[in-house]
Each structure stands twice: as structure tokens, then as C-alpha cells.
């Protein structure tokens, strides 16, 4: 499972909008996050780290395409 899919699933499980996630990760707008979720743009490592903190998951889980989200 790719990072883009994991990001969308984690966000939707929390009932969070892209705008809310943008605010929590230091982005002024949700536009870059939309590109991350669609796989049209690769995220920075800093962003991945912030996502890991927000959703309380490991950095490895987010970056390793061989690992899927549980449940």
C-alpha cells in the first residue's frame, strides 16, 4: 500500500478534512496534501514525520509500501 493511500485512509478514519490535516502539519493550505493523497507529488520527510506524529503510527509503516494499515 502506497503512502498516498495510507494518508487518505488515516485521515478519513479520524473524520479529518484535508484543511484540518494541513493545519496540524504546518501547511497554509490543503493543496499540497491533496497532491500527496493522489500520488501526484511525493511528500517531504518532514511531512511524513508530522503525519506519523498526528496519527500515532510509525514512520516505517508510512514509508514502506510492503506494509499495510491494520484494521
PQR file with spaces between the fields and no chain letter, atoms N, CA, C, O and H, PARSE charges and radii, in Angstrom:
ATOM       1  N    UNK     1       0.849   -1.174    0.000 -0.4000 1.5000
ATOM       2  CA   UNK     1       0.000    0.000    0.000 -0.0000 2.0000
ATOM       3  C    UNK     1       0.897    1.240    0.000  0.5500 1.7000
ATOM       4  O    UNK     1       1.818    1.343    0.810 -0.5500 1.4000
ATOM       5  N    UNK     2       0.635    2.145   -0.876 -0.4000 1.5000
ATOM       6  CA   UNK     2       1.443    3.351   -1.026 -0.0000 2.0000
ATOM       7  C    UNK     2       1.101    4.397    0.039  0.5500 1.7000
ATOM       8  O    UNK     2       0.029    4.375    0.643 -0.5500 1.4000
ATOM       9  H    UNK     2      -0.113    2.061   -1.534  0.4000 1.0000
ATOM      10  N    UNK     3       2.055    5.315    0.246 -0.4000 1.5000
ATOM      11  CA   UNK     3       1.870    6.377    1.230 -0.0000 2.0000
ATOM      12  C    UNK     3       0.582    7.150    0.970  0.5500 1.7000
ATOM      13  O    UNK     3      -0.158    7.465    1.902 -0.5500 1.4000
ATOM      14  H    UNK     3       2.926    5.333   -0.245  0.4000 1.0000
ATOM      15  N    UNK     4       0.317    7.452   -0.294 -0.4000 1.5000
ATOM      16  CA   UNK     4      -0.873    8.244   -0.629 -0.0000 2.0000
ATOM      17  C    UNK     4      -2.148    7.576   -0.128  0.5500 1.7000
ATOM      18  O    UNK     4      -3.038    8.246    0.395 -0.5500 1.4000
ATOM      19  H    UNK     4       0.918    7.197   -1.051  0.4000 1.0000
ATOM      20  N    UNK     5      -2.238    6.267   -0.285 -0.4000 1.5000
ATOM      21  CA   UNK     5      -3.422    5.526    0.173 -0.0000 2.0000
ATOM      22  C    UNK     5      -3.507    5.532    1.697  0.5500 1.7000
ATOM      23  O    UNK     5      -4.580    5.717    2.272 -0.5500 1.4000
ATOM      24  H    UNK     5      -1.515    5.722   -0.710  0.4000 1.0000
ATOM      25  N    UNK     6      -2.362    5.327    2.337 -0.4000 1.5000
ATOM      26  CA   UNK     6      -2.328    5.296    3.796 -0.0000 2.0000
ATOM      27  C    UNK     6      -2.732    6.644    4.374  0.5500 1.7000
ATOM      28  O    UNK     6      -3.469    6.711    5.357 -0.5500 1.4000
ATOM      29  H    UNK     6      -1.491    5.177    1.869  0.4000 1.0000
ATOM      30  N    UNK     7      -2.249    7.711    3.760 -0.4000 1.5000
ATOM      31  CA   UNK     7      -2.587    9.053    4.230 -0.0000 2.0000
ATOM      32  C    UNK     7      -4.093    9.288    4.164  0.5500 1.7000
ATOM      33  O    UNK     7      -4.689    9.784    5.120 -0.5500 1.4000
ATOM      34  H    UNK     7      -1.650    7.656    2.961  0.4000 1.0000
ATOM      35  N    UNK     8      -4.698    8.937    3.055 -0.4000 1.5000
ATOM      36  CA   UNK     8      -6.142    9.133    2.888 -0.0000 2.0000
ATOM      37  C    UNK     8      -6.919    8.307    3.906  0.5500 1.7000
ATOM      38  O    UNK     8      -7.844    8.813    4.541 -0.5500 1.4000
ATOM      39  H    UNK     8      -4.214    8.533    2.279  0.4000 1.0000
ATOM      40  N    UNK     9      -6.548    7.041    4.065 -0.4000 1.5000
ATOM      41  CA   UNK     9      -7.253    6.155    4.993 -0.0000 2.0000
ATOM      42  C    UNK     9      -7.142    6.667    6.426  0.5500 1.7000
ATOM      43  O    UNK     9      -8.141    6.730    7.143 -0.5500 1.4000
ATOM      44  H    UNK     9      -5.796    6.630    3.550  0.4000 1.0000
ATOM      45  N    UNK    10      -5.934    7.030    6.845 -0.4000 1.5000
ATOM      46  CA   UNK    10      -5.748    7.529    8.210 -0.0000 2.0000
ATOM      47  C    UNK    10      -6.557    8.798    8.453  0.5500 1.7000
ATOM      48  O    UNK    10      -7.182    8.952    9.502 -0.5500 1.4000
ATOM      49  H    UNK    10      -5.123    6.978    6.263  0.4000 1.0000
ATOM      50  N    UNK    11      -6.543    9.695    7.490 -0.4000 1.5000
ATOM      51  CA   UNK    11      -7.288   10.946    7.625 -0.0000 2.0000
ATOM      52  C    UNK    11      -8.784   10.680    7.707  0.5500 1.7000
ATOM      53  O    UNK    11      -9.475   11.247    8.555 -0.5500 1.4000
ATOM      54  H    UNK    11      -6.035    9.570    6.637  0.4000 1.0000
ATOM      55  N    UNK    12      -9.285    9.817    6.824 -0.4000 1.5000
ATOM      56  CA   UNK    12     -10.720    9.523    6.812 -0.0000 2.0000
ATOM      57  C    UNK    12     -11.163    8.789    8.070  0.5500 1.7000
ATOM      58  O    UNK    12     -12.271    9.017    8.555 -0.5500 1.4000
ATOM      59  H    UNK    12      -8.723    9.357    6.136  0.4000 1.0000
ATOM      60  N    UNK    13     -10.328    7.921    8.601 -0.4000 1.5000
ATOM      61  CA   UNK    13     -10.673    7.207    9.845 -0.0000 2.0000
ATOM      62  C    UNK    13     -10.883    8.167   10.998  0.5500 1.7000
ATOM      63  O    UNK    13     -11.693    7.909   11.888 -0.5500 1.4000
ATOM      64  H    UNK    13      -9.428    7.736    8.207  0.4000 1.0000
ATOM      65  N    UNK    14     -10.159    9.269   10.987 -0.4000 1.5000
ATOM      66  CA   UNK    14     -10.299   10.281   12.042 -0.0000 2.0000
ATOM      67  C    UNK    14     -11.391   11.288   11.742  0.5500 1.7000
ATOM      68  O    UNK    14     -11.677   12.157   12.566 -0.5500 1.4000
ATOM      69  H    UNK    14      -9.500    9.478   10.265  0.4000 1.0000
ATOM      70  N    UNK    15     -12.012   11.181   10.560 -0.4000 1.5000
ATOM      71  CA   UNK    15     -13.031   12.137   10.176 -0.0000 2.0000
ATOM      72  C    UNK    15     -12.454   13.530    9.969  0.5500 1.7000
ATOM      73  O    UNK    15     -13.119   14.533   10.227 -0.5500 1.4000
ATOM      74  H    UNK    15     -11.780   10.475    9.890  0.4000 1.0000
ATOM      75  N    UNK    16     -11.223   13.582    9.507 -0.4000 1.5000
ATOM      76  CA   UNK    16     -10.486   14.825    9.372 -0.0000 2.0000
ATOM      77  C    UNK    16     -10.496   15.309    7.918  0.5500 1.7000
ATOM      78  O    UNK    16     -10.383   14.508    6.990 -0.5500 1.4000
ATOM      79  H    UNK    16     -10.683   12.767    9.298  0.4000 1.0000
ATOM      80  N    UNK    17     -10.630   16.602    7.734 -0.4000 1.5000
ATOM      81  CA   UNK    17     -10.556   17.166    6.384 -0.0000 2.0000
ATOM      82  C    UNK    17      -9.096   17.413    6.018  0.5500 1.7000
ATOM      83  O    UNK    17      -8.217   17.421    6.880 -0.5500 1.4000
ATOM      84  H    UNK    17     -10.722   17.253    8.488  0.4000 1.0000
ATOM      85  N    UNK    18      -8.858   17.613    4.732 -0.4000 1.5000
ATOM      86  CA   UNK    18      -7.505   17.960    4.288 -0.0000 2.0000
ATOM      87  C    UNK    18      -7.066   19.286    4.923  0.5500 1.7000
ATOM      88  O    UNK    18      -5.900   19.451    5.283 -0.5500 1.4000
ATOM      89  H    UNK    18      -9.573   17.606    4.032  0.4000 1.0000
ATOM      90  N    UNK    19      -7.991   20.211    5.054 -0.4000 1.5000
ATOM      91  CA   UNK    19      -7.674   21.505    5.662 -0.0000 2.0000
ATOM      92  C    UNK    19      -7.222   21.333    7.112  0.5500 1.7000
ATOM      93  O    UNK    19      -6.254   21.961    7.542 -0.5500 1.4000
ATOM      94  H    UNK    19      -8.938   20.077    4.761  0.4000 1.0000
ATOM      95  N    UNK    20      -7.916   20.490    7.855 -0.4000 1.5000
ATOM      96  CA   UNK    20      -7.543   20.244    9.252 -0.0000 2.0000
ATOM      97  C    UNK    20      -6.162   19.601    9.341  0.5500 1.7000
ATOM      98  O    UNK    20      -5.348   19.975   10.185 -0.5500 1.4000
ATOM      99  H    UNK    20      -8.702   19.980    7.506  0.4000 1.0000
ATOM     100  N    UNK    21      -5.909   18.639    8.471 -0.4000 1.5000
ATOM     101  CA   UNK    21      -4.597   17.985    8.475 -0.0000 2.0000
ATOM     102  C    UNK    21      -3.506   18.970    8.068  0.5500 1.7000
ATOM     103  O    UNK    21      -2.400   18.932    8.606 -0.5500 1.4000
ATOM     104  H    UNK    21      -6.570   18.335    7.786  0.4000 1.0000
ATOM     105  N    UNK    22      -3.813   19.843    7.132 -0.4000 1.5000
ATOM     106  CA   UNK    22      -2.839   20.865    6.718 -0.0000 2.0000
ATOM     107  C    UNK    22      -2.445   21.732    7.911  0.5500 1.7000
ATOM     108  O    UNK    22      -1.265   22.016    8.116 -0.5500 1.4000
ATOM     109  H    UNK    22      -4.712   19.874    6.695  0.4000 1.0000
ATOM     110  N    UNK    23      -3.417   22.143    8.680 -0.4000 1.5000
ATOM     111  CA   UNK    23      -3.145   22.978    9.855 -0.0000 2.0000
ATOM     112  C    UNK    23      -2.277   22.246   10.869  0.5500 1.7000
ATOM     113  O    UNK    23      -1.369   22.837   11.453 -0.5500 1.4000
ATOM     114  H    UNK    23      -4.376   21.913    8.513  0.4000 1.0000
ATOM     115  N    UNK    24      -2.550   20.965   11.079 -0.4000 1.5000
ATOM     116  CA   UNK    24      -1.789   20.178   12.050 -0.0000 2.0000
ATOM     117  C    UNK    24      -0.367   19.884   11.603  0.5500 1.7000
ATOM     118  O    UNK    24       0.508   19.623   12.429 -0.5500 1.4000
ATOM     119  H    UNK    24      -3.287   20.485   10.604  0.4000 1.0000
ATOM     120  N    UNK    25      -0.135   19.926   10.301 -0.4000 1.5000
ATOM     121  CA   UNK    25       1.192   19.595    9.776 -0.0000 2.0000
ATOM     122  C    UNK    25       1.963   20.818    9.281  0.5500 1.7000
ATOM     123  O    UNK    25       3.041   20.683    8.702 -0.5500 1.4000
ATOM     124  H    UNK    25      -0.845   20.138    9.630  0.4000 1.0000
ATOM     125  N    UNK    26       1.410   22.011    9.510 -0.4000 1.5000
ATOM     126  CA   UNK    26       2.143   23.224    9.209 -0.0000 2.0000
ATOM     127  C    UNK    26       1.986   23.779    7.809  0.5500 1.7000
ATOM     128  O    UNK    26       2.767   24.639    7.401 -0.5500 1.4000
ATOM     129  H    UNK    26       0.534   22.121    9.980  0.4000 1.0000
ATOM     130  N    UNK    27       1.004   23.314    7.067 -0.4000 1.5000
ATOM     131  CA   UNK    27       0.759   23.844    5.726 -0.0000 2.0000
ATOM     132  C    UNK    27      -0.310   24.928    5.797  0.5500 1.7000
ATOM     133  O    UNK    27      -1.278   24.818    6.549 -0.5500 1.4000
ATOM     134  H    UNK    27       0.370   22.616    7.398  0.4000 1.0000
ATOM     135  N    UNK    28      -0.116   25.976    5.001 -0.4000 1.5000
ATOM     136  CA   UNK    28      -1.072   27.084    4.975 -0.0000 2.0000
ATOM     137  C    UNK    28      -2.356   26.708    4.247  0.5500 1.7000
ATOM     138  O    UNK    28      -3.430   27.216    4.570 -0.5500 1.4000
ATOM     139  H    UNK    28       0.671   26.065    4.390  0.4000 1.0000
ATOM     140  N    UNK    29      -2.245   25.817    3.262 -0.4000 1.5000
ATOM     141  CA   UNK    29      -3.414   25.381    2.504 -0.0000 2.0000
ATOM     142  C    UNK    29      -3.399   23.860    2.390  0.5500 1.7000
ATOM     143  O    UNK    29      -2.405   23.206    2.705 -0.5500 1.4000
ATOM     144  H    UNK    29      -1.373   25.405    3.000  0.4000 1.0000
ATOM     145  N    UNK    30      -4.511   23.320    1.936 -0.4000 1.5000
ATOM     146  CA   UNK    30      -4.612   21.874    1.791 -0.0000 2.0000
ATOM     147  C    UNK    30      -4.149   21.378    0.418  0.5500 1.7000
ATOM     148  O    UNK    30      -4.082   20.170    0.189 -0.5500 1.4000
ATOM     149  H    UNK    30      -5.319   23.852    1.680  0.4000 1.0000
ATOM     150  N    UNK    31      -3.832   22.289   -0.488 -0.4000 1.5000
ATOM     151  CA   UNK    31      -3.474   21.906   -1.855 -0.0000 2.0000
ATOM     152  C    UNK    31      -2.319   20.896   -1.942  0.5500 1.7000
ATOM     153  O    UNK    31      -2.447   19.904   -2.659 -0.5500 1.4000
ATOM     154  H    UNK    31      -3.886   23.271   -0.302  0.4000 1.0000
ATOM     155  N    UNK    32      -1.202   21.111   -1.242 -0.4000 1.5000
ATOM     156  CA   UNK    32      -0.123   20.115   -1.330 -0.0000 2.0000
ATOM     157  C    UNK    32      -0.559   18.747   -0.807  0.5500 1.7000
ATOM     158  O    UNK    32      -0.144   17.714   -1.333 -0.5500 1.4000
ATOM     159  H    UNK    32      -1.099   21.918   -0.660  0.4000 1.0000
ATOM     160  N    UNK    33      -1.393   18.745    0.228 -0.4000 1.5000
ATOM     161  CA   UNK    33      -1.847   17.477    0.794 -0.0000 2.0000
ATOM     162  C    UNK    33      -2.718   16.718   -0.185  0.5500 1.7000
ATOM     163  O    UNK    33      -2.665   15.490   -0.246 -0.5500 1.4000
ATOM     164  H    UNK    33      -1.730   19.584    0.655  0.4000 1.0000
ATOM     165  N    UNK    34      -3.507   17.428   -0.937 -0.4000 1.5000
ATOM     166  CA   UNK    34      -4.324   16.804   -1.963 -0.0000 2.0000
ATOM     167  C    UNK    34      -3.431   16.099   -2.987  0.5500 1.7000
ATOM     168  O    UNK    34      -3.738   14.995   -3.437 -0.5500 1.4000
ATOM     169  H    UNK    34      -3.551   18.426   -0.887  0.4000 1.0000
ATOM     170  N    UNK    35      -2.340   16.741   -3.341 -0.4000 1.5000
ATOM     171  CA   UNK    35      -1.390   16.138   -4.289 -0.0000 2.0000
ATOM     172  C    UNK    35      -0.705   14.919   -3.674  0.5500 1.7000
ATOM     173  O    UNK    35      -0.444   13.940   -4.373 -0.5500 1.4000
ATOM     174  H    UNK    35      -2.091   17.637   -2.975  0.4000 1.0000
ATOM     175  N    UNK    36      -0.412   14.969   -2.377 -0.4000 1.5000
ATOM     176  CA   UNK    36       0.179   13.811   -1.699 -0.0000 2.0000
ATOM     177  C    UNK    36      -0.793   12.636   -1.709  0.5500 1.7000
ATOM     178  O    UNK    36      -0.399   11.500   -1.973 -0.5500 1.4000
ATOM     179  H    UNK    36      -0.624   15.764   -1.810  0.4000 1.0000
ATOM     180  N    UNK    37      -2.062   12.912   -1.421 -0.4000 1.5000
ATOM     181  CA   UNK    37      -3.074   11.849   -1.360 -0.0000 2.0000
ATOM     182  C    UNK    37      -3.356   11.208   -2.708  0.5500 1.7000
ATOM     183  O    UNK    37      -3.702   10.029   -2.775 -0.5500 1.4000
ATOM     184  H    UNK    37      -2.382   13.835   -1.206  0.4000 1.0000
ATOM     185  N    UNK    38      -3.213   11.961   -3.763 -0.4000 1.5000
ATOM     186  CA   UNK    38      -3.467   11.406   -5.094 -0.0000 2.0000
ATOM     187  C    UNK    38      -2.213   10.796   -5.701  0.5500 1.7000
ATOM     188  O    UNK    38      -2.268   10.199   -6.776 -0.5500 1.4000
ATOM     189  H    UNK    38      -2.932   12.919   -3.708  0.4000 1.0000
ATOM     190  N    UNK    39      -1.093   10.943   -5.022 -0.4000 1.5000
ATOM     191  CA   UNK    39       0.154   10.384   -5.521 -0.0000 2.0000
ATOM     192  C    UNK    39       0.796   11.208   -6.622  0.5500 1.7000
ATOM     193  O    UNK    39       1.727   10.748   -7.283 -0.5500 1.4000
ATOM     194  H    UNK    39      -1.049   11.428   -4.149  0.4000 1.0000
ATOM     195  N    UNK    40       0.304   12.420   -6.823 -0.4000 1.5000
ATOM     196  CA   UNK    40       0.851   13.288   -7.874 -0.0000 2.0000
ATOM     197  C    UNK    40       2.099   14.030   -7.425  0.5500 1.7000
ATOM     198  O    UNK    40       2.816   14.612   -8.238 -0.5500 1.4000
ATOM     199  H    UNK    40      -0.452   12.794   -6.287  0.4000 1.0000
ATOM     200  N    UNK    41       2.347   14.002   -6.130 -0.4000 1.5000
ATOM     201  CA   UNK    41       3.522   14.663   -5.571 -0.0000 2.0000
ATOM     202  C    UNK    41       4.048   13.821   -4.419  0.5500 1.7000
ATOM     203  O    UNK    41       3.275   13.260   -3.641 -0.5500 1.4000
ATOM     204  H    UNK    41       1.764   13.529   -5.470  0.4000 1.0000
ATOM     205  N    UNK    42       5.358   13.738   -4.317 -0.4000 1.5000
ATOM     206  CA   UNK    42       5.989   12.991   -3.225 -0.0000 2.0000
ATOM     207  C    UNK    42       6.107   13.888   -2.000  0.5500 1.7000
ATOM     208  O    UNK    42       6.494   15.051   -2.120 -0.5500 1.4000
ATOM     209  H    UNK    42       5.986   14.194   -4.949  0.4000 1.0000
ATOM     210  N    UNK    43       5.781   13.365   -0.829 -0.4000 1.5000
ATOM     211  CA   UNK    43       5.871   14.172    0.389 -0.0000 2.0000
ATOM     212  C    UNK    43       7.315   14.334    0.845  0.5500 1.7000
ATOM     213  O    UNK    43       8.175   13.513    0.526 -0.5500 1.4000
ATOM     214  H    UNK    43       5.467   12.420   -0.731  0.4000 1.0000
ATOM     215  N    UNK    44       7.569   15.394    1.591 -0.4000 1.5000
ATOM     216  CA   UNK    44       8.877   15.569    2.211 -0.0000 2.0000
ATOM     217  C    UNK    44       8.961   14.640    3.425  0.5500 1.7000
ATOM     218  O    UNK    44       7.939   14.214    3.962 -0.5500 1.4000
ATOM     219  H    UNK    44       6.870   16.061    1.851  0.4000 1.0000
ATOM     220  N    UNK    45      10.164   14.339    3.841 -0.4000 1.5000
ATOM     221  CA   UNK    45      10.327   13.511    5.038 -0.0000 2.0000
ATOM     222  C    UNK    45       9.779   14.224    6.269  0.5500 1.7000
ATOM     223  O    UNK    45       9.258   13.585    7.183 -0.5500 1.4000
ATOM     224  H    UNK    45      10.995   14.685    3.404  0.4000 1.0000
ATOM     225  N    UNK    46       9.896   15.529    6.288 -0.4000 1.5000
ATOM     226  CA   UNK    46       9.348   16.306    7.402 -0.0000 2.0000
ATOM     227  C    UNK    46       7.835   16.125    7.494  0.5500 1.7000
ATOM     228  O    UNK    46       7.289   15.973    8.587 -0.5500 1.4000
ATOM     229  H    UNK    46      10.320   16.048    5.546  0.4000 1.0000
ATOM     230  N    UNK    47       7.159   16.143    6.342 -0.4000 1.5000
ATOM     231  CA   UNK    47       5.715   15.954    6.334 -0.0000 2.0000
ATOM     232  C    UNK    47       5.359   14.547    6.815  0.5500 1.7000
ATOM     233  O    UNK    47       4.432   14.376    7.606 -0.5500 1.4000
ATOM     234  H    UNK    47       7.602   16.267    5.454  0.4000 1.0000
ATOM     235  N    UNK    48       6.087   13.551    6.344 -0.4000 1.5000
ATOM     236  CA   UNK    48       5.818   12.170    6.753 -0.0000 2.0000
ATOM     237  C    UNK    48       5.989   12.038    8.267  0.5500 1.7000
ATOM     238  O    UNK    48       5.195   11.373    8.932 -0.5500 1.4000
ATOM     239  H    UNK    48       6.840   13.689    5.701  0.4000 1.0000
ATOM     240  N    UNK    49       7.016   12.668    8.798 -0.4000 1.5000
ATOM     241  CA   UNK    49       7.244   12.638   10.240 -0.0000 2.0000
ATOM     242  C    UNK    49       6.060   13.259   10.993  0.5500 1.7000
ATOM     243  O    UNK    49       5.604   12.716   12.000 -0.5500 1.4000
ATOM     244  H    UNK    49       7.661   13.209    8.258  0.4000 1.0000
ATOM     245  N    UNK    50       5.570   14.396   10.498 -0.4000 1.5000
ATOM     246  CA   UNK    50       4.436   15.053   11.148 -0.0000 2.0000
ATOM     247  C    UNK    50       3.173   14.199   11.067  0.5500 1.7000
ATOM     248  O    UNK    50       2.397   14.148   12.021 -0.5500 1.4000
ATOM     249  H    UNK    50       5.940   14.837    9.680  0.4000 1.0000
ATOM     250  N    UNK    51       2.966   13.532    9.939 -0.4000 1.5000
ATOM     251  CA   UNK    51       1.811   12.636    9.788 -0.0000 2.0000
ATOM     252  C    UNK    51       1.912   11.487   10.782  0.5500 1.7000
ATOM     253  O    UNK    51       0.921   11.108   11.407 -0.5500 1.4000
ATOM     254  H    UNK    51       3.597   13.574    9.164  0.4000 1.0000
ATOM     255  N    UNK    52       3.103   10.940   10.925 -0.4000 1.5000
ATOM     256  CA   UNK    52       3.315    9.849   11.882 -0.0000 2.0000
ATOM     257  C    UNK    52       2.955   10.306   13.293  0.5500 1.7000
ATOM     258  O    UNK    52       2.343    9.555   14.052 -0.5500 1.4000
ATOM     259  H    UNK    52       3.907   11.248   10.418  0.4000 1.0000
ATOM     260  N    UNK    53       3.329   11.521   13.643 -0.4000 1.5000
ATOM     261  CA   UNK    53       3.000   12.059   14.971 -0.0000 2.0000
ATOM     262  C    UNK    53       1.503   12.279   15.134  0.5500 1.7000
ATOM     263  O    UNK    53       0.927   11.901   16.154 -0.5500 1.4000
ATOM     264  H    UNK    53       3.827   12.131   13.027  0.4000 1.0000
ATOM     265  N    UNK    54       0.870   12.889   14.134 -0.4000 1.5000
ATOM     266  CA   UNK    54      -0.562   13.200   14.215 -0.0000 2.0000
ATOM     267  C    UNK    54      -1.388   11.924   14.380  0.5500 1.7000
ATOM     268  O    UNK    54      -2.310   11.874   15.193 -0.5500 1.4000
ATOM     269  H    UNK    54       1.338   13.196   13.306  0.4000 1.0000
ATOM     270  N    UNK    55      -1.049   10.889   13.599 -0.4000 1.5000
ATOM     271  CA   UNK    55      -1.848    9.670   13.614 -0.0000 2.0000
ATOM     272  C    UNK    55      -1.274    8.571   14.516  0.5500 1.7000
ATOM     273  O    UNK    55      -1.810    7.466   14.590 -0.5500 1.4000
ATOM     274  H    UNK    55      -0.300   10.929   12.937  0.4000 1.0000
ATOM     275  N    UNK    56      -0.185    8.899   15.190 -0.4000 1.5000
ATOM     276  CA   UNK    56       0.446    7.969   16.131 -0.0000 2.0000
ATOM     277  C    UNK    56       0.744    6.616   15.493  0.5500 1.7000
ATOM     278  O    UNK    56       0.385    5.564   16.022 -0.5500 1.4000
ATOM     279  H    UNK    56       0.250    9.797   15.129  0.4000 1.0000
ATOM     280  N    UNK    57       1.418    6.672   14.333 -0.4000 1.5000
ATOM     281  CA   UNK    57       1.874    5.468   13.646 -0.0000 2.0000
ATOM     282  C    UNK    57       3.366    5.612   13.394  0.5500 1.7000
ATOM     283  O    UNK    57       3.920    6.705   13.513 -0.5500 1.4000
ATOM     284  H    UNK    57       1.710    7.526   13.903  0.4000 1.0000
ATOM     285  N    UNK    58       4.012    4.515   13.048 -0.4000 1.5000
ATOM     286  CA   UNK    58       5.450    4.569   12.826 -0.0000 2.0000
ATOM     287  C    UNK    58       5.785    5.157   11.464  0.5500 1.7000
ATOM     288  O    UNK    58       5.020    5.043   10.506 -0.5500 1.4000
ATOM     289  H    UNK    58       3.562    3.627   12.951  0.4000 1.0000
ATOM     290  N    UNK    59       6.938    5.781   11.409 -0.4000 1.5000
ATOM     291  CA   UNK    59       7.484    6.331   10.179 -0.0000 2.0000
ATOM     292  C    UNK    59       7.613    5.209    9.145  0.5500 1.7000
ATOM     293  O    UNK    59       7.278    5.392    7.975 -0.5500 1.4000
ATOM     294  H    UNK    59       7.559    5.873   12.187  0.4000 1.0000
ATOM     295  N    UNK    60       8.101    4.053    9.588 -0.4000 1.5000
ATOM     296  CA   UNK    60       8.282    2.895    8.703 -0.0000 2.0000
ATOM     297  C    UNK    60       6.962    2.449    8.081  0.5500 1.7000
ATOM     298  O    UNK    60       6.907    2.137    6.891 -0.5500 1.4000
ATOM     299  H    UNK    60       8.374    3.905   10.539  0.4000 1.0000
ATOM     300  N    UNK    61       5.922    2.419    8.869 -0.4000 1.5000
ATOM     301  CA   UNK    61       4.616    2.000    8.358 -0.0000 2.0000
ATOM     302  C    UNK    61       4.169    2.895    7.211  0.5500 1.7000
ATOM     303  O    UNK    61       3.602    2.419    6.227 -0.5500 1.4000
ATOM     304  H    UNK    61       5.966    2.672    9.836  0.4000 1.0000
ATOM     305  N    UNK    62       4.423    4.172    7.338 -0.4000 1.5000
ATOM     306  CA   UNK    62       4.008    5.114    6.304 -0.0000 2.0000
ATOM     307  C    UNK    62       4.840    4.994    5.030  0.5500 1.7000
ATOM     308  O    UNK    62       4.310    5.129    3.927 -0.5500 1.4000
ATOM     309  H    UNK    62       4.883    4.559    8.136  0.4000 1.0000
ATOM     310  N    UNK    63       6.129    4.744    5.175 -0.4000 1.5000
ATOM     311  CA   UNK    63       7.021    4.760    4.014 -0.0000 2.0000
ATOM     312  C    UNK    63       7.207    3.415    3.323  0.5500 1.7000
ATOM     313  O    UNK    63       7.541    3.372    2.139 -0.5500 1.4000
ATOM     314  H    UNK    63       6.560    4.634    6.071  0.4000 1.0000
ATOM     315  N    UNK    64       6.999    2.333    4.036 -0.4000 1.5000
ATOM     316  CA   UNK    64       7.222    1.012    3.460 -0.0000 2.0000
ATOM     317  C    UNK    64       5.956    0.542    2.723  0.5500 1.7000
ATOM     318  O    UNK    64       4.942    0.242    3.353 -0.5500 1.4000
ATOM     319  H    UNK    64       6.728    2.368    4.998  0.4000 1.0000
ATOM     320  N    UNK    65       6.025    0.481    1.393 -0.4000 1.5000
ATOM     321  CA   UNK    65       4.869    0.077    0.588 -0.0000 2.0000
ATOM     322  C    UNK    65       4.447   -1.362    0.844  0.5500 1.7000
ATOM     323  O    UNK    65       3.319   -1.741    0.528 -0.5500 1.4000
ATOM     324  H    UNK    65       6.849    0.725    0.882  0.4000 1.0000
ATOM     325  N    UNK    66       5.341   -2.169    1.414 -0.4000 1.5000
ATOM     326  CA   UNK    66       5.014   -3.570    1.701 -0.0000 2.0000
ATOM     327  C    UNK    66       4.177   -3.721    2.962  0.5500 1.7000
ATOM     328  O    UNK    66       3.615   -4.788    3.208 -0.5500 1.4000
ATOM     329  H    UNK    66       6.257   -1.860    1.671  0.4000 1.0000
ATOM     330  N    UNK    67       4.089   -2.666    3.761 -0.4000 1.5000
ATOM     331  CA   UNK    67       3.316   -2.717    4.999 -0.0000 2.0000
ATOM     332  C    UNK    67       1.956   -2.059    4.789  0.5500 1.7000
ATOM     333  O    UNK    67       1.864   -0.952    4.258 -0.5500 1.4000
ATOM     334  H    UNK    67       4.546   -1.799    3.561  0.4000 1.0000
ATOM     335  N    UNK    68       0.909   -2.750    5.211 -0.4000 1.5000
ATOM     336  CA   UNK    68      -0.453   -2.222    5.110 -0.0000 2.0000
ATOM     337  C    UNK    68      -0.914   -1.752    6.480  0.5500 1.7000
ATOM     338  O    UNK    68      -0.380   -2.173    7.506 -0.5500 1.4000
ATOM     339  H    UNK    68       0.984   -3.649    5.643  0.4000 1.0000
ATOM     340  N    UNK    69      -1.895   -0.889    6.484 -0.4000 1.5000
ATOM     341  CA   UNK    69      -2.504   -0.455    7.737 -0.0000 2.0000
ATOM     342  C    UNK    69      -3.364   -1.605    8.258  0.5500 1.7000
ATOM     343  O    UNK    69      -4.017   -2.304    7.484 -0.5500 1.4000
ATOM     344  H    UNK    69      -2.328   -0.547    5.650  0.4000 1.0000
ATOM     345  N    UNK    70      -3.358   -1.790    9.556 -0.4000 1.5000
ATOM     346  CA   UNK    70      -4.194   -2.832   10.149 -0.0000 2.0000
ATOM     347  C    UNK    70      -5.581   -2.283   10.434  0.5500 1.7000
ATOM     348  O    UNK    70      -5.758   -1.108   10.757 -0.5500 1.4000
ATOM     349  H    UNK    70      -2.828   -1.222   10.185  0.4000 1.0000
ATOM     350  N    UNK    71      -6.565   -3.180   10.303 -0.4000 1.5000
ATOM     351  CA   UNK    71      -7.944   -2.864   10.670 -0.0000 2.0000
ATOM     352  C    UNK    71      -8.383   -1.585   10.131  0.5500 1.7000
ATOM     353  O    UNK    71      -9.523   -1.180   10.354 -0.5500 1.4000
ATOM     354  H    UNK    71      -6.421   -4.134   10.041  0.4000 1.0000
